Amino acid sequence: MSDQQAQHTPRSLIVTFYGAYGRGAAGTGPGGVPGPVPVAALIRLLGVLGVDPPSVRSAVSRLKRRGLLVAERTAAGAAAYGLSDAARQLLEDGDRRIFGRPAARLSDGWVLAVFSVPEDERHKRHLLRSRLSRLGFGTAAPGVWIAPAHLYEETRHTLERLELGGYVDLFTGTHAGFAPTAQAVARWWDLDAIAARHRAFLADHEPVLARWARRRSVPPEAAYRDHLLALDAWRRLPYADPGLPSPLLPEDWPGGRAAEVFGRLDAKLRAAGARYAREATAGPHRTQGTV
């Protein structure tokens, strides 16, 4: 099993499913599932990916406790789950990062996050560090984190949502020396590790794209499976890779090719995958209990 495949946990796959298909008309692609998703349908849809029913139920319970999923009922009375408002905001922020991030330019500058947390609240210091890291920030110095300026709005949304804004000052500006910016960037981020993640994605999904390129038809179940797995693997990469300007990256940087492979898979498979998700959630569902 590759590193990319190992990341396909039940909880991650459920979040990816809702992001791709579970937002109804608010989704990023055509024909999302209308309304909350029945538990029985979630079990069926994750079963296609090899996840057993107890694992689905356990993952749904954890997502409910985290406030991302909320218990609802379908019109027929079946147990179902929809997205909380906080989850919708997270997914909308993710859309901009995963599907529509513009190429950064050197002239765009940087955003700095400088934070100070009292010792009696040091758990928030850990939360700040982990959240900034997950947003793609690099470390310029202890307590000083840096990212391309295009991440400013998302960073502000995230810190406000987590009620961490009172511990952080945000600045925007340019790098004025003393080391060349490309050398500084190589200190602020582990570019080798990020490149390795791009290459792992390519190793798993470039052959999938090649297989689909040879096919004339797009069977919905196969499209759903390959699309969801590709999206589940890809959606982490635009967070690990903050989208640095290309002049600051090594010449053989694999990020552009990885983005192209994902984009082509998404364009090829999304509509058919959404059709399969709609069909799997249609009709009666006998699972009446909640998880």
Summary of the structure (lengths in Angstrom):
residues: 291
radius of gyration: 20.4
end to end distance: 30.1
largest distance: 66.1
contacts: 869
relative contact order: 0.17
helix: 59%
strand: 11%
